[in-house]
Amino acid sequence: MAAERDGNTARLLISCPDRPGIVAAVSQFLYSHGSNILDASQHSTDPSGGTFFMRMVFYLEGLDVTRAQFEKAFGSVVAEPFAMQWRISYADHVKRTAILVSRYDHCLLELLWRRRSGDLDAEIPLVASNHPDAGPLVESFGIPFHHLPVEPDGKQRQELLLLELLEREQPDLIVLARYMQILSPAFVSRYPGQIINIHHSFLPSFVGGRPYHQAYQRGVKIIGATAHYVTDELDQGPIIEQDVRRVSHRESVRDLVRVGREIERIVLARAVEAHLQDRVLIHEHKTIVFD
């Protein structure tokens, strides 16, 4: 991953109907324009007629045309003949990542720490919350904090204010770091495949707001957390990352919450990193997550 942070690298993501010659066509095109391939990963749902996915990282220093010309040529020469859905991102464009949070700050802190240490390659232009609690913490990192309370019968107005704020800052990604508000379908439709949520449960089990209490009542032997893209259906979006921890009858609900928070922090950070590094493709209701 170190090479991918070089400003002269780009990442190409592709999905298309599977057929022979895709890798050869992409590789030949890159070679013909002076690009050097650094990494390539591919996956096929069914080689005899399924969908083909590929992520390719390449070096731009020898590129013989501008980036705009390169993309236009790729679209006409390679993408159109293979009916590709594709996108190219450049390592020197650091993705703007807005974070929404409520009162619990453990997931927020993990992201802020990783950003400060340089482990999270993101620009964070804002943190917004329906509670004021995280304000001093966020501002200590030099990041603007916005308190947007949800007044009685004022949910729609609060969401409109939040949308105005996001439209002004133009984020590439929105992270719900334990933001305990349900986003409306209109909000979600503005940012398809650009909103990541952390759910404090190993989905699809125990959806909703009190999963640790549900897990305790069922006497589960593992608990976990799930990071997923947000869709109109609550906690049903395509899953990006999950992890679990073994527990026993000795753990109380409070113990499950404590252990669960540790898992939530790591799972959300992994999912955000995967998105920022262009390692995720959404296909139907699932994701392809490249290593």
C-alpha atoms as an extended CHARMM CRD file, in Angstrom:
* protein
*
       291  EXT
         1         1  MET       CA              0.0000000000        0.0000000000        0.0000000000  PROA      1               0.0000000000
         2         2  ALA       CA              2.9560000000        2.3620000000        0.4930000000  PROA      2               0.0000000000
         3         3  ALA       CA              3.5240000000        2.6520000000       -3.2540000000  PROA      3               0.0000000000
         4         4  GLU       CA             -0.1380000000        3.5390000000       -3.7580000000  PROA      4               0.0000000000
         5         5  ARG       CA              0.2790000000        6.7420000000       -1.7440000000  PROA      5               0.0000000000
         6         6  ASP       CA              2.7800000000        8.0370000000       -4.2700000000  PROA      6               0.0000000000
         7         7  GLY       CA              1.1750000000       10.9910000000       -6.0410000000  PROA      7               0.0000000000
         8         8  ASN       CA              2.1210000000        9.4860000000       -9.3860000000  PROA      8               0.0000000000
         9         9  THR       CA             -0.1040000000        6.4310000000       -8.9640000000  PROA      9               0.0000000000
        10        10  ALA       CA             -3.6790000000        5.7980000000      -10.0420000000  PROA      10              0.0000000000
        11        11  ARG       CA             -6.2570000000        3.1100000000       -9.2950000000  PROA      11              0.0000000000
        12        12  LEU       CA             -8.5660000000        1.6340000000      -11.8930000000  PROA      12              0.0000000000
        13        13  LEU       CA            -11.7280000000       -0.2210000000      -10.8560000000  PROA      13              0.0000000000
        14        14  ILE       CA            -13.6840000000       -2.2390000000      -13.4090000000  PROA      14              0.0000000000
        15        15  SER       CA            -16.7910000000       -4.3940000000      -13.5400000000  PROA      15              0.0000000000
        16        16  CYS       CA            -18.1650000000       -5.8760000000      -16.7490000000  PROA      16              0.0000000000
        17        17  PRO       CA            -19.5490000000       -9.0580000000      -18.2930000000  PROA      17              0.0000000000
        18        18  ASP       CA            -16.8590000000      -11.7200000000      -18.1590000000  PROA      18              0.0000000000
        19        19  ARG       CA            -15.2200000000      -12.7450000000      -21.4290000000  PROA      19              0.0000000000
        20        20  PRO       CA            -11.7250000000      -13.5440000000      -22.6380000000  PROA      20              0.0000000000
        21        21  GLY       CA             -9.2780000000      -10.7220000000      -23.2960000000  PROA      21              0.0000000000
        22        22  ILE       CA            -10.2320000000       -8.1880000000      -20.6260000000  PROA      22              0.0000000000
        23        23  VAL       CA             -6.9620000000       -8.2350000000      -18.6890000000  PROA      23              0.0000000000
        24        24  ALA       CA             -4.9420000000       -8.2640000000      -21.8870000000  PROA      24              0.0000000000
        25        25  ALA       CA             -6.8260000000       -5.2720000000      -23.2990000000  PROA      25              0.0000000000
        26        26  VAL       CA             -6.4110000000       -3.1970000000      -20.1490000000  PROA      26              0.0000000000
        27        27  SER       CA             -2.7500000000       -4.1150000000      -19.7510000000  PROA      27              0.0000000000
        28        28  GLN       CA             -1.9540000000       -3.3680000000      -23.3790000000  PROA      28              0.0000000000
        29        29  PHE       CA             -3.6860000000        0.0060000000      -23.1860000000  PROA      29              0.0000000000
        30        30  LEU       CA             -1.7330000000        1.0210000000      -20.0960000000  PROA      30              0.0000000000
        31        31  TYR       CA              1.5180000000       -0.1630000000      -21.6580000000  PROA      31              0.0000000000
        32        32  SER       CA              0.8300000000        1.7310000000      -24.8740000000  PROA      32              0.0000000000
        33        33  HSD       CA              0.5360000000        4.9940000000      -22.9220000000  PROA      33              0.0000000000
        34        34  GLY       CA              3.6640000000        4.5260000000      -20.8560000000  PROA      34              0.0000000000
        35        35  SER       CA              2.0600000000        3.3480000000      -17.6030000000  PROA      35              0.0000000000
        36        36  ASN       CA              3.6630000000        0.7430000000      -15.3730000000  PROA      36              0.0000000000
        37        37  ILE       CA              1.3410000000       -1.6910000000      -13.5600000000  PROA      37              0.0000000000
        38        38  LEU       CA              2.1330000000       -1.9820000000       -9.8500000000  PROA      38              0.0000000000
        39        39  ASP       CA             -0.6430000000       -4.2860000000       -8.6850000000  PROA      39              0.0000000000
        40        40  ALA       CA             -3.5900000000       -6.1520000000      -10.2010000000  PROA      40              0.0000000000
        41        41  SER       CA             -6.3950000000       -8.1830000000       -8.6310000000  PROA      41              0.0000000000
        42        42  GLN       CA             -9.3990000000       -9.7300000000      -10.3140000000  PROA      42              0.0000000000
        43        43  HSD       CA            -12.4490000000      -11.8220000000       -9.5210000000  PROA      43              0.0000000000
        44        44  SER       CA            -15.1470000000      -13.4810000000      -11.5860000000  PROA      44              0.0000000000
        45        45  THR       CA            -18.5420000000      -14.6290000000      -10.3560000000  PROA      45              0.0000000000
        46        46  ASP       CA            -18.6440000000      -17.2490000000      -13.1230000000  PROA      46              0.0000000000
        47        47  PRO       CA            -15.9590000000      -17.5350000000      -15.8370000000  PROA      47              0.0000000000
        48        48  SER       CA            -18.5050000000      -18.9660000000      -18.2770000000  PROA      48              0.0000000000
        49        49  GLY       CA            -20.7700000000      -15.9370000000      -18.2500000000  PROA      49              0.0000000000
        50        50  GLY       CA            -20.7100000000      -14.0770000000      -14.9610000000  PROA      50              0.0000000000
        51        51  THR       CA            -19.4200000000      -10.6490000000      -13.9800000000  PROA      51              0.0000000000
        52        52  PHE       CA            -15.7300000000       -9.7720000000      -13.9740000000  PROA      52              0.0000000000
        53        53  PHE       CA            -14.1910000000       -7.3800000000      -11.4560000000  PROA      53              0.0000000000
        54        54  MET       CA            -10.7180000000       -5.9070000000      -11.4500000000  PROA      54              0.0000000000
        55        55  ARG       CA             -8.6470000000       -3.4230000000       -9.4880000000  PROA      55              0.0000000000
        56        56  MET       CA             -5.4060000000       -2.2630000000      -11.0460000000  PROA      56              0.0000000000
        57        57  VAL       CA             -2.8540000000        0.1500000000       -9.6250000000  PROA      57              0.0000000000
        58        58  PHE       CA             -0.4810000000        1.7740000000      -12.0930000000  PROA      58              0.0000000000
        59        59  TYR       CA              2.2970000000        4.3330000000      -12.1830000000  PROA      59              0.0000000000
        60        60  LEU       CA              1.6960000000        7.5570000000      -14.1150000000  PROA      60              0.0000000000
        61        61  GLU       CA              5.1710000000        9.0430000000      -14.4460000000  PROA      61              0.0000000000
        62        62  GLY       CA              5.6260000000        7.8770000000      -18.0350000000  PROA      62              0.0000000000
        63        63  LEU       CA              2.1060000000        8.8020000000      -19.1860000000  PROA      63              0.0000000000
        64        64  ASP       CA              2.2550000000       10.2360000000      -22.7030000000  PROA      64              0.0000000000
        65        65  VAL       CA             -1.0290000000       12.1940000000      -22.5430000000  PROA      65              0.0000000000
        66        66  THR       CA             -2.9350000000       14.2380000000      -19.9780000000  PROA      66              0.0000000000
        67        67  ARG       CA             -5.1400000000       12.4730000000      -17.4530000000  PROA      67              0.0000000000
        68        68  ALA       CA             -8.2790000000       13.7280000000      -19.1780000000  PROA      68              0.0000000000
        69        69  GLN       CA             -7.0410000000       12.4570000000      -22.5440000000  PROA      69              0.0000000000
        70        70  PHE       CA             -6.0480000000        9.1430000000      -20.9730000000  PROA      70              0.0000000000
        71        71  GLU       CA             -9.5060000000        8.6190000000      -19.4700000000  PROA      71              0.0000000000
        72        72  LYS       CA            -11.2850000000        9.5860000000      -22.6680000000  PROA      72              0.0000000000
        73        73  ALA       CA             -9.1640000000        7.1710000000      -24.6790000000  PROA      73              0.0000000000
        74        74  PHE       CA             -9.6650000000        4.3580000000      -22.1930000000  PROA      74              0.0000000000
        75        75  GLY       CA            -13.4310000000        4.8740000000      -22.3540000000  PROA      75              0.0000000000
        76        76  SER       CA            -13.5920000000        4.5710000000      -26.1220000000  PROA      76              0.0000000000
        77        77  VAL       CA            -10.8130000000        2.0280000000      -26.7770000000  PROA      77              0.0000000000
        78        78  VAL       CA            -11.3110000000       -0.4070000000      -23.8810000000  PROA      78              0.0000000000
        79        79  ALA       CA            -14.3670000000        0.3130000000      -21.7540000000  PROA      79              0.0000000000
        80        80  GLU       CA            -17.0090000000        0.5910000000      -24.4720000000  PROA      80              0.0000000000
        81        81  PRO       CA            -16.1040000000       -2.6260000000      -26.3500000000  PROA      81              0.0000000000
        82        82  PHE       CA            -16.2380000000       -4.6040000000      -23.0940000000  PROA      82              0.0000000000
        83        83  ALA       CA            -19.3440000000       -2.8250000000      -21.7130000000  PROA      83              0.0000000000
        84        84  MET       CA            -17.4030000000       -1.8000000000      -18.6110000000  PROA      84              0.0000000000
        85        85  GLN       CA            -18.4650000000        0.2050000000      -15.6150000000  PROA      85              0.0000000000
        86        86  TRP       CA            -15.2450000000        1.8200000000      -14.5080000000  PROA      86              0.0000000000
        87        87  ARG       CA            -13.5760000000        4.6280000000      -12.6480000000  PROA      87              0.0000000000
        88        88  ILE       CA            -10.0620000000        5.9280000000      -12.1400000000  PROA      88              0.0000000000
        89        89  SER       CA             -8.8970000000        7.6930000000       -8.9980000000  PROA      89              0.0000000000
        90        90  TYR       CA             -5.5620000000        9.3650000000       -8.3910000000  PROA      90              0.0000000000
        91        91  ALA       CA             -3.4830000000        9.0600000000       -5.2410000000  PROA      91              0.0000000000
        92        92  ASP       CA             -2.7670000000       12.7890000000       -5.1760000000  PROA      92              0.0000000000
        93        93  HSD       CA             -6.4940000000       13.4370000000       -4.6800000000  PROA      93              0.0000000000
        94        94  VAL       CA             -7.0300000000       12.9290000000       -0.9530000000  PROA      94              0.0000000000
        95        95  LYS       CA            -10.6730000000       12.0570000000       -0.4210000000  PROA      95              0.0000000000
        96        96  ARG       CA            -12.7110000000       14.4710000000        1.6830000000  PROA      96              0.0000000000
        97        97  THR       CA            -14.3710000000       12.5000000000        4.4670000000  PROA      97              0.0000000000
        98        98  ALA       CA            -17.1860000000       13.9540000000        6.5750000000  PROA      98              0.0000000000
        99        99  ILE       CA            -17.9510000000       12.2500000000        9.8880000000  PROA      99              0.0000000000
       100       100  LEU       CA            -21.3290000000       12.1870000000       11.6440000000  PROA      100             0.0000000000
       101       101  VAL       CA            -21.4910000000       11.1520000000       15.2890000000  PROA      101             0.0000000000
       102       102  SER       CA            -23.8800000000       11.2590000000       18.2480000000  PROA      102             0.0000000000
       103       103  ARG       CA            -22.7380000000       10.7810000000       21.8680000000  PROA      103             0.0000000000
       104       104  TYR       CA            -20.5030000000        7.6880000000       21.6510000000  PROA      104             0.0000000000
       105       105  ASP       CA            -17.0710000000        8.8590000000       20.5070000000  PROA      105             0.0000000000
       106       106  HSD       CA            -14.9340000000        5.6790000000       20.3650000000  PROA      106             0.0000000000
       107       107  CYS       CA            -15.3000000000        5.1770000000       16.5950000000  PROA      107             0.0000000000
       108       108  LEU       CA            -14.7860000000        8.8810000000       15.9630000000  PROA      108             0.0000000000
       109       109  LEU       CA            -11.6020000000        8.8720000000       18.0660000000  PROA      109             0.0000000000
       110       110  GLU       CA            -10.1840000000        5.9030000000       16.1570000000  PROA      110             0.0000000000
       111       111  LEU       CA            -10.6080000000        7.7350000000       12.8520000000  PROA      111             0.0000000000
       112       112  LEU       CA             -9.1580000000       10.9930000000       14.2010000000  PROA      112             0.0000000000
       113       113  TRP       CA             -6.1550000000        9.2110000000       15.7070000000  PROA      113             0.0000000000
       114       114  ARG       CA             -5.4610000000        7.3620000000       12.4720000000  PROA      114             0.0000000000
       115       115  ARG       CA             -5.7480000000       10.5780000000       10.4920000000  PROA      115             0.0000000000
       116       116  ARG       CA             -3.3500000000       12.4020000000       12.8190000000  PROA      116             0.0000000000
       117       117  SER       CA             -0.8060000000        9.5690000000       12.6750000000  PROA      117             0.0000000000
       118       118  GLY       CA             -0.9670000000        9.4470000000        8.8810000000  PROA      118             0.0000000000
       119       119  ASP       CA             -2.4870000000        5.9550000000        8.7740000000  PROA      119             0.0000000000
       120       120  LEU       CA             -5.7760000000        7.2300000000        7.3430000000  PROA      120             0.0000000000
       121       121  ASP       CA             -5.2720000000        8.9300000000        3.9980000000  PROA      121             0.0000000000
       122       122  ALA       CA             -8.1930000000       11.3370000000        4.2200000000  PROA      122             0.0000000000
       123       123  GLU       CA             -9.0160000000       14.9950000000        4.6050000000  PROA      123             0.0000000000
       124       124  ILE       CA            -11.6750000000       15.5570000000        7.2850000000  PROA      124             0.0000000000
       125       125  PRO       CA            -13.3510000000       18.9180000000        6.5810000000  PROA      125             0.0000000000
       126       126  LEU       CA            -16.0160000000       18.5290000000        9.2690000000  PROA      126             0.0000000000
       127       127  VAL       CA            -17.5480000000       16.5000000000       12.0460000000  PROA      127             0.0000000000
       128       128  ALA       CA            -21.2650000000       17.0380000000       12.6580000000  PROA      128             0.0000000000
       129       129  SER       CA            -23.3920000000       15.7900000000       15.5250000000  PROA      129             0.0000000000
       130       130  ASN       CA            -26.8920000000       15.9900000000       16.9100000000  PROA      130             0.0000000000
       131       131  HSD       CA            -25.2860000000       16.4110000000       20.3590000000  PROA      131             0.0000000000
       132       132  PRO       CA            -22.6130000000       18.8950000000       21.5240000000  PROA      132             0.0000000000
       133       133  ASP       CA            -20.5760000000       16.3600000000       23.5300000000  PROA      133             0.0000000000
       134       134  ALA       CA            -17.8350000000       15.6710000000       20.9550000000  PROA      134             0.0000000000
       135       135  GLY       CA            -17.1970000000       19.3380000000       20.1500000000  PROA      135             0.0000000000
       136       136  PRO       CA            -14.1230000000       19.9900000000       22.3510000000  PROA      136             0.0000000000
       137       137  LEU       CA            -12.5520000000       16.6810000000       21.3050000000  PROA      137             0.0000000000
       138       138  VAL       CA            -12.9800000000       17.3280000000       17.5880000000  PROA      138             0.0000000000
       139       139  GLU       CA            -11.7410000000       20.9070000000       17.8000000000  PROA      139             0.0000000000
       140       140  SER       CA             -8.6130000000       19.7190000000       19.6580000000  PROA      140             0.0000000000
       141       141  PHE       CA             -7.7060000000       17.9580000000       16.4070000000  PROA      141             0.0000000000
       142       142  GLY       CA             -8.1290000000       21.2150000000       14.4940000000  PROA      142             0.0000000000
       143       143  ILE       CA            -11.2810000000       20.0330000000       12.7140000000  PROA      143             0.0000000000
       144       144  PRO       CA            -14.4790000000       22.1340000000       12.4700000000  PROA      144             0.0000000000
       145       145  PHE       CA            -17.3350000000       20.7800000000       14.5930000000  PROA      145             0.0000000000
       146       146  HSD       CA            -20.9870000000       21.4630000000       13.8430000000  PROA      146             0.0000000000
       147       147  HSD       CA            -23.7430000000       20.8830000000       16.3890000000  PROA      147             0.0000000000
       148       148  LEU       CA            -27.0520000000       20.2820000000       14.6200000000  PROA      148             0.0000000000
       149       149  PRO       CA            -29.5890000000       19.2920000000       17.2840000000  PROA      149             0.0000000000
       150       150  VAL       CA            -32.7410000000       17.3750000000       16.4640000000  PROA      150             0.0000000000
       151       151  GLU       CA            -35.5800000000       19.3230000000       18.0490000000  PROA      151             0.0000000000
       152       152  PRO       CA            -38.9950000000       17.7730000000       18.7170000000  PROA      152             0.0000000000
       153       153  ASP       CA            -40.7370000000       17.4830000000       15.3680000000  PROA      153             0.0000000000
       154       154  GLY       CA            -37.6330000000       19.0150000000       13.7750000000  PROA      154             0.0000000000
       155       155  LYS       CA            -35.9820000000       15.9700000000       12.2200000000  PROA      155             0.0000000000
       156       156  GLN       CA            -36.6080000000       17.0980000000        8.6460000000  PROA      156             0.0000000000
       157       157  ARG       CA            -35.2270000000       20.5890000000        9.2720000000  PROA      157             0.0000000000
       158       158  GLN       CA            -32.0970000000       19.1910000000       10.9400000000  PROA      158             0.0000000000
       159       159  GLU       CA            -31.4620000000       16.9270000000        7.9800000000  PROA      159             0.0000000000
       160       160  LEU       CA            -31.8670000000       19.8130000000        5.5390000000  PROA      160             0.0000000000
       161       161  LEU       CA            -29.2910000000       21.8210000000        7.5000000000  PROA      161             0.0000000000
       162       162  LEU       CA            -26.9640000000       18.8280000000        7.4440000000  PROA      162             0.0000000000
       163       163  LEU       CA            -27.4010000000       18.4600000000        3.6940000000  PROA      163             0.0000000000
       164       164  GLU       CA            -26.6230000000       22.1480000000        3.1930000000  PROA      164             0.0000000000
       165       165  LEU       CA            -23.4320000000       21.7310000000        5.2100000000  PROA      165             0.0000000000
       166       166  LEU       CA            -22.3710000000       18.6840000000        3.2250000000  PROA      166             0.0000000000
       167       167  GLU       CA            -23.1740000000       20.3070000000       -0.1010000000  PROA      167             0.0000000000
       168       168  ARG       CA            -20.9350000000       23.2020000000        0.8690000000  PROA      168             0.0000000000
       169       169  GLU       CA            -18.0320000000       20.9390000000        1.8480000000  PROA      169             0.0000000000
       170       170  GLN       CA            -18.4480000000       18.4370000000       -1.0180000000  PROA      170             0.0000000000
       171       171  PRO       CA            -17.2590000000       15.2550000000        0.7400000000  PROA      171             0.0000000000
       172       172  ASP       CA            -16.2730000000       12.1650000000       -1.2230000000  PROA      172             0.0000000000
       173       173  LEU       CA            -17.3400000000        9.9630000000        1.6940000000  PROA      173             0.0000000000
       174       174  ILE       CA            -19.6560000000       10.2750000000        4.7020000000  PROA      174             0.0000000000
       175       175  VAL       CA            -18.9400000000        8.1030000000        7.7490000000  PROA      175             0.0000000000
       176       176  LEU       CA            -21.5880000000        7.4100000000       10.3790000000  PROA      176             0.0000000000
       177       177  ALA       CA            -19.3670000000        6.8430000000       13.4280000000  PROA      177             0.0000000000
       178       178  ARG       CA            -22.2110000000        5.7450000000       15.7140000000  PROA      178             0.0000000000
       179       179  TYR       CA            -24.5410000000        8.4500000000       14.4070000000  PROA      179             0.0000000000
       180       180  MET       CA            -27.7840000000        7.3690000000       16.0270000000  PROA      180             0.0000000000
       181       181  GLN       CA            -30.1590000000        8.9650000000       13.5420000000  PROA      181             0.0000000000
       182       182  ILE       CA            -31.8840000000        7.2600000000       10.6240000000  PROA      182             0.0000000000
       183       183  LEU       CA            -31.1960000000        9.0560000000        7.3640000000  PROA      183             0.0000000000
       184       184  SER       CA            -34.1250000000        9.6320000000        5.0380000000  PROA      184             0.0000000000
       185       185  PRO       CA            -34.2600000000        7.9850000000        1.5890000000  PROA      185             0.0000000000
       186       186  ALA       CA            -33.8790000000       11.4610000000        0.0420000000  PROA      186             0.0000000000
       187       187  PHE       CA            -30.6290000000       11.9770000000        1.9690000000  PROA      187             0.0000000000
       188       188  VAL       CA            -29.2530000000        8.5510000000        1.0740000000  PROA      188             0.0000000000
       189       189  SER       CA            -30.0720000000        9.0290000000       -2.6210000000  PROA      189             0.0000000000
       190       190  ARG       CA            -27.8050000000       12.0900000000       -2.7080000000  PROA      190             0.0000000000
       191       191  TYR       CA            -24.7720000000        9.9480000000       -1.8330000000  PROA      191             0.0000000000
       192       192  PRO       CA            -25.2020000000        6.4390000000       -3.2980000000  PROA      192             0.0000000000
       193       193  GLY       CA            -22.3390000000        4.1720000000       -2.2800000000  PROA      193             0.0000000000
       194       194  GLN       CA            -20.7300000000        7.0440000000       -0.3560000000  PROA      194             0.0000000000
       195       195  ILE       CA            -22.1370000000        6.5770000000        3.1650000000  PROA      195             0.0000000000
       196       196  ILE       CA            -20.5820000000        4.0080000000        5.5090000000  PROA      196             0.0000000000
       197       197  ASN       CA            -22.2350000000        3.0180000000        8.7850000000  PROA      197             0.0000000000
       198       198  ILE       CA            -20.9550000000        0.9580000000       11.7040000000  PROA      198             0.0000000000
       199       199  HSD       CA            -23.5550000000       -1.3420000000       13.2330000000  PROA      199             0.0000000000
       200       200  HSD       CA            -22.8090000000       -2.7480000000       16.6800000000  PROA      200             0.0000000000
       201       201  SER       CA            -23.7620000000       -6.2830000000       15.7330000000  PROA      201             0.0000000000
       202       202  PHE       CA            -22.6660000000       -9.0690000000       13.4010000000  PROA      202             0.0000000000
       203       203  LEU       CA            -25.3320000000       -8.5210000000       10.7620000000  PROA      203             0.0000000000
       204       204  PRO       CA            -27.7540000000       -9.8570000000        9.6760000000  PROA      204             0.0000000000
       205       205  SER       CA            -28.3710000000      -10.7760000000       13.3280000000  PROA      205             0.0000000000
       206       206  PHE       CA            -29.6940000000       -8.2200000000       15.8030000000  PROA      206             0.0000000000
       207       207  VAL       CA            -30.5770000000       -5.2030000000       13.7110000000  PROA      207             0.0000000000
       208       208  GLY       CA            -31.8330000000       -2.0180000000       15.3210000000  PROA      208             0.0000000000
       209       209  GLY       CA            -30.7120000000        0.0660000000       18.2640000000  PROA      209             0.0000000000
       210       210  ARG       CA            -30.0630000000       -2.4190000000       21.1360000000  PROA      210             0.0000000000
       211       211  PRO       CA            -28.2160000000       -5.3800000000       19.6060000000  PROA      211             0.0000000000
       212       212  TYR       CA            -26.0370000000       -6.1530000000       22.6490000000  PROA      212             0.0000000000
       213       213  HSD       CA            -29.1140000000       -6.5340000000       24.8240000000  PROA      213             0.0000000000
       214       214  GLN       CA            -30.6340000000       -8.8360000000       22.1970000000  PROA      214             0.0000000000
       215       215  ALA       CA            -27.3930000000      -10.8300000000       22.0260000000  PROA      215             0.0000000000
       216       216  TYR       CA            -27.2740000000      -11.1990000000       25.8110000000  PROA      216             0.0000000000
       217       217  GLN       CA            -30.8620000000      -12.4090000000       25.9470000000  PROA      217             0.0000000000
       218       218  ARG       CA            -30.1160000000      -15.0290000000       23.2820000000  PROA      218             0.0000000000
       219       219  GLY       CA            -26.9550000000      -16.1930000000       25.0660000000  PROA      219             0.0000000000
       220       220  VAL       CA            -24.7280000000      -15.7900000000       22.0250000000  PROA      220             0.0000000000
       221       221  LYS       CA            -21.1540000000      -17.0810000000       22.1140000000  PROA      221             0.0000000000
       222       222  ILE       CA            -19.7430000000      -14.5310000000       19.6820000000  PROA      222             0.0000000000
       223       223  ILE       CA            -20.4530000000      -10.8490000000       19.2670000000  PROA      223             0.0000000000
       224       224  GLY       CA            -19.3100000000       -8.6340000000       16.4710000000  PROA      224             0.0000000000
       225       225  ALA       CA            -19.6380000000       -5.4600000000       14.4510000000  PROA      225             0.0000000000
       226       226  THR       CA            -20.4700000000       -4.7400000000       10.8310000000  PROA      226             0.0000000000
       227       227  ALA       CA            -19.5200000000       -1.8350000000        8.5900000000  PROA      227             0.0000000000
       228       228  HSD       CA            -21.7830000000       -1.4380000000        5.5840000000  PROA      228             0.0000000000
       229       229  TYR       CA            -22.9300000000        1.0410000000        2.9790000000  PROA      229             0.0000000000
       230       230  VAL       CA            -26.1470000000        2.8160000000        3.8500000000  PROA      230             0.0000000000
       231       231  THR       CA            -29.2850000000        2.1260000000        1.8200000000  PROA      231             0.0000000000
       232       232  ASP       CA            -32.9710000000        2.8800000000        2.3230000000  PROA      232             0.0000000000
       233       233  GLU       CA            -33.3840000000       -0.3440000000        4.3310000000  PROA      233             0.0000000000
       234       234  LEU       CA            -32.1440000000       -0.0200000000        7.9110000000  PROA      234             0.0000000000
       235       235  ASP       CA            -28.9180000000       -1.9960000000        8.4970000000  PROA      235             0.0000000000
       236       236  GLN       CA            -29.3730000000       -3.8890000000        5.2120000000  PROA      236             0.0000000000
       237       237  GLY       CA            -26.7620000000       -2.2510000000        2.9750000000  PROA      237             0.0000000000
       238       238  PRO       CA            -23.8550000000       -4.0690000000        1.2820000000  PROA      238             0.0000000000
       239       239  ILE       CA            -21.3580000000       -5.2490000000        3.9040000000  PROA      239             0.0000000000
       240       240  ILE       CA            -17.7620000000       -4.0420000000        3.6620000000  PROA      240             0.0000000000
       241       241  GLU       CA            -16.0990000000       -5.3790000000        6.8280000000  PROA      241             0.0000000000
       242       242  GLN       CA            -16.9620000000       -7.5110000000        9.8740000000  PROA      242             0.0000000000
       243       243  ASP       CA            -15.2300000000       -8.9980000000       12.8950000000  PROA      243             0.0000000000
       244       244  VAL       CA            -16.1890000000      -11.0100000000       15.9710000000  PROA      244             0.0000000000
       245       245  ARG       CA            -14.9900000000      -11.8550000000       19.4770000000  PROA      245             0.0000000000
       246       246  ARG       CA            -15.8430000000      -14.9360000000       21.5370000000  PROA      246             0.0000000000
       247       247  VAL       CA            -17.8260000000      -14.3660000000       24.7380000000  PROA      247             0.0000000000
       248       248  SER       CA            -19.3840000000      -16.6460000000       27.3350000000  PROA      248             0.0000000000
       249       249  HSD       CA            -22.1880000000      -16.8060000000       29.8610000000  PROA      249             0.0000000000
       250       250  ARG       CA            -19.9670000000      -14.8920000000       32.2800000000  PROA      250             0.0000000000
       251       251  GLU       CA            -20.2120000000      -11.6020000000       30.3610000000  PROA      251             0.0000000000
       252       252  SER       CA            -22.9020000000       -9.1310000000       31.3430000000  PROA      252             0.0000000000
       253       253  VAL       CA            -24.5730000000       -6.7280000000       28.9360000000  PROA      253             0.0000000000
       254       254  ARG       CA            -22.0760000000       -4.1110000000       30.0900000000  PROA      254             0.0000000000
       255       255  ASP       CA            -19.2000000000       -6.4590000000       29.2690000000  PROA      255             0.0000000000
       256       256  LEU       CA            -20.6340000000       -7.1100000000       25.8070000000  PROA      256             0.0000000000
       257       257  VAL       CA            -20.9120000000       -3.3760000000       25.1610000000  PROA      257             0.0000000000
       258       258  ARG       CA            -17.2920000000       -2.8060000000       26.2490000000  PROA      258             0.0000000000
       259       259  VAL       CA            -15.9270000000       -5.6210000000       24.0870000000  PROA      259             0.0000000000
       260       260  GLY       CA            -18.1930000000       -4.6010000000       21.2340000000  PROA      260             0.0000000000
       261       261  ARG       CA            -16.8880000000       -1.0510000000       21.1930000000  PROA      261             0.0000000000
       262       262  GLU       CA            -13.3500000000       -2.3330000000       20.6720000000  PROA      262             0.0000000000
       263       263  ILE       CA            -14.5380000000       -4.3290000000       17.6620000000  PROA      263             0.0000000000
       264       264  GLU       CA            -16.5930000000       -1.4230000000       16.2770000000  PROA      264             0.0000000000
       265       265  ARG       CA            -13.5820000000        0.9180000000       16.2130000000  PROA      265             0.0000000000
       266       266  ILE       CA            -11.4190000000       -1.4960000000       14.2330000000  PROA      266             0.0000000000
       267       267  VAL       CA            -14.1340000000       -2.6690000000       11.8480000000  PROA      267             0.0000000000
       268       268  LEU       CA            -15.2050000000        0.8540000000       10.9070000000  PROA      268             0.0000000000
       269       269  ALA       CA            -11.5940000000        1.9910000000       10.4130000000  PROA      269             0.0000000000
       270       270  ARG       CA            -10.8920000000       -0.9850000000        8.1300000000  PROA      270             0.0000000000
       271       271  ALA       CA            -13.9950000000       -0.2860000000        6.0600000000  PROA      271             0.0000000000
       272       272  VAL       CA            -13.1850000000        3.4060000000        5.7020000000  PROA      272             0.0000000000
       273       273  GLU       CA             -9.6100000000        2.6010000000        4.6740000000  PROA      273             0.0000000000
       274       274  ALA       CA            -10.8340000000        0.0950000000        2.0760000000  PROA      274             0.0000000000
       275       275  HSD       CA            -13.1530000000        2.6990000000        0.5680000000  PROA      275             0.0000000000
       276       276  LEU       CA            -10.5200000000        5.4390000000        0.5790000000  PROA      276             0.0000000000
       277       277  GLN       CA             -8.0490000000        3.0930000000       -1.1110000000  PROA      277             0.0000000000
       278       278  ASP       CA            -10.5970000000        2.2120000000       -3.8200000000  PROA      278             0.0000000000
       279       279  ARG       CA            -10.6310000000       -1.4480000000       -2.8580000000  PROA      279             0.0000000000
       280       280  VAL       CA            -14.4380000000       -1.8450000000       -2.8240000000  PROA      280             0.0000000000
       281       281  LEU       CA            -16.8570000000       -2.5000000000       -5.6650000000  PROA      281             0.0000000000
       282       282  ILE       CA            -20.5990000000       -2.7970000000       -5.0660000000  PROA      282             0.0000000000
       283       283  HSD       CA            -22.3290000000       -5.5150000000       -7.0750000000  PROA      283             0.0000000000
       284       284  GLU       CA            -26.0690000000       -5.9450000000       -6.6220000000  PROA      284             0.0000000000
       285       285  HSD       CA            -26.4700000000       -6.2870000000       -2.8270000000  PROA      285             0.0000000000
       286       286  LYS       CA            -22.9200000000       -7.4010000000       -2.0690000000  PROA      286             0.0000000000
       287       287  THR       CA            -19.4090000000       -6.0070000000       -2.2180000000  PROA      287             0.0000000000
       288       288  ILE       CA            -16.1760000000       -7.1430000000       -3.7900000000  PROA      288             0.0000000000
       289       289  VAL       CA            -13.3970000000       -6.0580000000       -1.4140000000  PROA      289             0.0000000000
       290       290  PHE       CA             -9.9100000000       -6.4440000000       -2.8640000000  PROA      290             0.0000000000
       291       291  ASP       CA             -6.9400000000       -7.0720000000       -0.5610000000  PROA      291             0.0000000000
